[in-house]
Amino acid sequence: MSKLTGWWKNRSTAGKVELYTRGSFYLFVILEVVSFGLTPLVAAAAERTSHVVPLALFLMMCAHAALCGVLSSRALHWVVGRRERPTRLAVTTALVTAGCILAVLALRTTGESQATVAPTMVAGLAWFTSGALVLCLKSVRRMWYVSAAAAVATGLAALGLGMPAAKALGYAVGVLLGGLFFGATCGFSGWLLRTVYELDRSREVQARLAVAEERLRFGRDLHDVMGRNLAVIALKSELAVQLARRERPEAVDQMIEVQRIARESQREVRDVVRGYREADLAVELEGARGVLSAAGMDCRVDFRSDRELPSEVQSALGWVVREATTNVLRHGDAQRCRIRLTAPESGPVTLLVENDGAPEAPAGPPGSGLAGLRERLAVLEGTLEAGLVGDGRFRLRAEIPGPRLDGLEVRA
C-alpha cells in the first residue's frame, strides 16, 4: 500500500498543489470536448441531418482542446519558474481560436449549423482560450483585458458577418461573462501555485540561513578562542627570542608559557568543535519555536523541568534542538511540530521532537548531523533515537540518564 500511495505522500505541499492544478487543467480538455465538441453531433443526430459538417466541427473542437491543454501545461511550467513564458504558443492559440470562431459564425450565417450549436461552440472556444491565456500573464489588469478583448472581437465578428446587433451583443456578453469566470478561476490557480512555490523556496532559504548562522556562530567562537591566544603566543615568542639573544635564562620560562597557552588553545578549540561551550537551552527552544512558526508551522514547545540542568547537559540538548530544527525545515513538508523537554527531579532528562510530513523514503544519503549528536550525547552516557513512527511522522528522542546528571556540577 505504501508503494501505491508513496507517489502522493512523498511529494511536498508545492508538488501536491501543482499536481492537483495540472490535473484540473487536463480535465478541462476532456470537459471542452464532452460539453462543447459533442454538441454538433448531438444536434445532427436529433435532426437527422448530414454528419459531415458536425464531424468536422467535433474534430476542430478536439484539436482546440488539445492546443489549450498544451498551452496550459507550458504556462504552469512558466509559473513555477521551470521554463520561459510560452508567448509564441499563446499567440498561436489566440489566432487558432479566432479562426475557429469565425468558421462557426460563418456556418451559422449560412445556415449550415443549427441555431443552438453556434452560440455554444463560440462560448466554449472563447472561454477555454481565455483561461489558458490568463495563465501566461502576471498582471491582474491584463488578465481582465483578455476576456474583454475576446468579447469585443466576437461581437465585431458577428456584426461583420451580417448578424443583427442584438445577436452580436448576445455573443459578446456571453463570451465576456464566461471568460471572466474562467479567467478568474485560472488566474487564481496560477497565483496559488506561484505563492506555494515561493513559500517552499522561502523555507529552503530559511533552512540555509539557519545553517549559515550556526557557521557564523562557530566562526565567532573560534575567533574568540584563537585570536586572543595566538596574539599572546606571538608576543611571548618574540620576547623569548629577544631574551635568548641576550642569553637570559628567562627565555626558557617564556617558551614554557607559550607551550602552556598552545595546549590550552588546543583544548578550547576541541571544546568549540564538539559544541561543549555553555548554551542556554531555554534560548534554543524559544529560537526553534520562532523559526518554525515563521516557516508557517504549528510549533508547540513544552518545557517541564523540576531541577536546574548542568551546563554540559544544556549544551548537548541545545545542539539536539538546533539539528532537529534544521532537519524539520530542510526535509519533508511539516505542518506541525512538537518539542517536549522533561527533566524530573529524579530520573533521566528526555527531549522529544516530533513532526509530521516526513517522506517515507529518504531524499538522499544520510548526513553526519545525527552521528555528531550521538557523539555529544555519548559523553554524557546519553542516547539518541530517530526515525519514522507511522502516518508520516518523524520522531527524534534524546535521553540523558539520571545518575550521569547527578555527577555533573551545576554552574550558574
URTANOR-V237907 format. One record per residue. N is the residue number from 1. RES is the residue in three letters. D_FIRST is the distance of its C-alpha to the first C-alpha in whole Angstrom. Layout:
n->{N/N}
res->{RES/RES}
d_first->{D_FIRST/D_FIRST}
This chain:
n->{1/2/3/4/5/6/7/8/9/10/11/12/13/14/15/16/17/18/19/20/21/22/23/24/25/26/27/28/29/30/31/32/33/34/35/36/37/38/39/40/41/42/43/44/45/46/47/48/49/50/51/52/53/54/55/56/57/58/59/60/61/62/63/64/65/66/67/68/69/70/71/72/73/74/75/76/77/78/79/80/81/82/83/84/85/86/87/88/89/90/91/92/93/94/95/96/97/98/99/100/101/102/103/104/105/106/107/108/109/110/111/112/113/114/115/116/117/118/119/120/121/122/123/124/125/126/127/128/129/130/131/132/133/134/135/136/137/138/139/140/141/142/143/144/145/146/147/148/149/150/151/152/153/154/155/156/157/158/159/160/161/162/163/164/165/166/167/168/169/170/171/172/173/174/175/176/177/178/179/180/181/182/183/184/185/186/187/188/189/190/191/192/193/194/195/196/197/198/199/200/201/202/203/204/205/206/207/208/209/210/211/212/213/214/215/216/217/218/219/220/221/222/223/224/225/226/227/228/229/230/231/232/233/234/235/236/237/238/239/240/241/242/243/244/245/246/247/248/249/250/251/252/253/254/255/256/257/258/259/260/261/262/263/264/265/266/267/268/269/270/271/272/273/274/275/276/277/278/279/280/281/282/283/284/285/286/287/288/289/290/291/292/293/294/295/296/297/298/299/300/301/302/303/304/305/306/307/308/309/310/311/312/313/314/315/316/317/318/319/320/321/322/323/324/325/326/327/328/329/330/331/332/333/334/335/336/337/338/339/340/341/342/343/344/345/346/347/348/349/350/351/352/353/354/355/356/357/358/359/360/361/362/363/364/365/366/367/368/369/370/371/372/373/374/375/376/377/378/379/380/381/382/383/384/385/386/387/388/389/390/391/392/393/394/395/396/397/398/399/400/401/402/403/404/405/406/407/408/409/410/411/412}
res->{MET/SER/LYS/LEU/THR/GLY/TRP/TRP/LYS/ASN/ARG/SER/THR/ALA/GLY/LYS/VAL/GLU/LEU/TYR/THR/ARG/GLY/SER/PHE/TYR/LEU/PHE/VAL/ILE/LEU/GLU/VAL/VAL/SER/PHE/GLY/LEU/THR/PRO/LEU/VAL/ALA/ALA/ALA/ALA/GLU/ARG/THR/SER/HIS/VAL/VAL/PRO/LEU/ALA/LEU/PHE/LEU/MET/MET/CYS/ALA/HIS/ALA/ALA/LEU/CYS/GLY/VAL/LEU/SER/SER/ARG/ALA/LEU/HIS/TRP/VAL/VAL/GLY/ARG/ARG/GLU/ARG/PRO/THR/ARG/LEU/ALA/VAL/THR/THR/ALA/LEU/VAL/THR/ALA/GLY/CYS/ILE/LEU/ALA/VAL/LEU/ALA/LEU/ARG/THR/THR/GLY/GLU/SER/GLN/ALA/THR/VAL/ALA/PRO/THR/MET/VAL/ALA/GLY/LEU/ALA/TRP/PHE/THR/SER/GLY/ALA/LEU/VAL/LEU/CYS/LEU/LYS/SER/VAL/ARG/ARG/MET/TRP/TYR/VAL/SER/ALA/ALA/ALA/ALA/VAL/ALA/THR/GLY/LEU/ALA/ALA/LEU/GLY/LEU/GLY/MET/PRO/ALA/ALA/LYS/ALA/LEU/GLY/TYR/ALA/VAL/GLY/VAL/LEU/LEU/GLY/GLY/LEU/PHE/PHE/GLY/ALA/THR/CYS/GLY/PHE/SER/GLY/TRP/LEU/LEU/ARG/THR/VAL/TYR/GLU/LEU/ASP/ARG/SER/ARG/GLU/VAL/GLN/ALA/ARG/LEU/ALA/VAL/ALA/GLU/GLU/ARG/LEU/ARG/PHE/GLY/ARG/ASP/LEU/HIS/ASP/VAL/MET/GLY/ARG/ASN/LEU/ALA/VAL/ILE/ALA/LEU/LYS/SER/GLU/LEU/ALA/VAL/GLN/LEU/ALA/ARG/ARG/GLU/ARG/PRO/GLU/ALA/VAL/ASP/GLN/MET/ILE/GLU/VAL/GLN/ARG/ILE/ALA/ARG/GLU/SER/GLN/ARG/GLU/VAL/ARG/ASP/VAL/VAL/ARG/GLY/TYR/ARG/GLU/ALA/ASP/LEU/ALA/VAL/GLU/LEU/GLU/GLY/ALA/ARG/GLY/VAL/LEU/SER/ALA/ALA/GLY/MET/ASP/CYS/ARG/VAL/ASP/PHE/ARG/SER/ASP/ARG/GLU/LEU/PRO/SER/GLU/VAL/GLN/SER/ALA/LEU/GLY/TRP/VAL/VAL/ARG/GLU/ALA/THR/THR/ASN/VAL/LEU/ARG/HIS/GLY/ASP/ALA/GLN/ARG/CYS/ARG/ILE/ARG/LEU/THR/ALA/PRO/GLU/SER/GLY/PRO/VAL/THR/LEU/LEU/VAL/GLU/ASN/ASP/GLY/ALA/PRO/GLU/ALA/PRO/ALA/GLY/PRO/PRO/GLY/SER/GLY/LEU/ALA/GLY/LEU/ARG/GLU/ARG/LEU/ALA/VAL/LEU/GLU/GLY/THR/LEU/GLU/ALA/GLY/LEU/VAL/GLY/ASP/GLY/ARG/PHE/ARG/LEU/ARG/ALA/GLU/ILE/PRO/GLY/PRO/ARG/LEU/ASP/GLY/LEU/GLU/VAL/ARG/ALA}
d_first->{0/4/5/5/6/8/11/12/12/13/16/19/21/23/21/19/22/23/20/21/25/24/23/25/28/26/26/30/31/30/31/35/35/34/36/39/39/39/42/45/43/43/47/48/47/48/52/51/53/52/48/49/50/47/44/46/45/41/41/42/40/37/38/39/35/34/36/36/32/33/35/32/30/33/34/31/31/34/33/31/33/32/35/38/39/39/43/44/41/41/45/44/42/45/47/45/45/49/49/47/49/52/51/50/53/55/54/55/58/59/58/55/52/52/53/49/48/49/48/45/44/46/44/41/42/43/40/38/40/41/37/36/40/39/36/38/41/41/44/43/47/46/43/46/48/46/46/49/50/48/50/54/53/52/55/57/56/57/60/61/60/62/60/62/61/60/57/57/56/54/51/52/51/48/47/47/45/42/42/43/40/37/39/38/35/34/36/34/31/32/34/31/29/32/32/28/29/32/30/28/31/33/30/30/34/34/32/35/37/36/36/40/41/40/42/45/45/45/48/50/50/50/53/55/55/56/58/61/61/61/64/66/65/67/70/71/70/73/75/75/76/79/80/79/82/84/84/83/81/79/77/75/74/73/71/70/68/67/65/64/62/60/59/58/57/54/53/53/51/48/48/47/44/43/43/45/47/47/45/45/41/42/42/39/37/39/38/35/35/37/35/31/33/35/31/30/28/29/30/32/34/35/38/39/42/45/47/48/45/47/47/45/42/42/42/39/37/38/37/33/33/34/32/29/30/30/27/25/27/26/23/20/21/22/23/25/26/28/30/32/35/36/40/41/45/44/41/39/38/34/32/29/27/24/22/19/18/17/15/12/14/18/20/23/24/25/28/31/31/29/32/35/34/33/37/38/37/38/42/41/40/37/33/30/26/24/20/17/17/13/13/14/17/19/22/25/28/31/34/38/39/42/45/44/45/48/50/49/52/51/53/54}
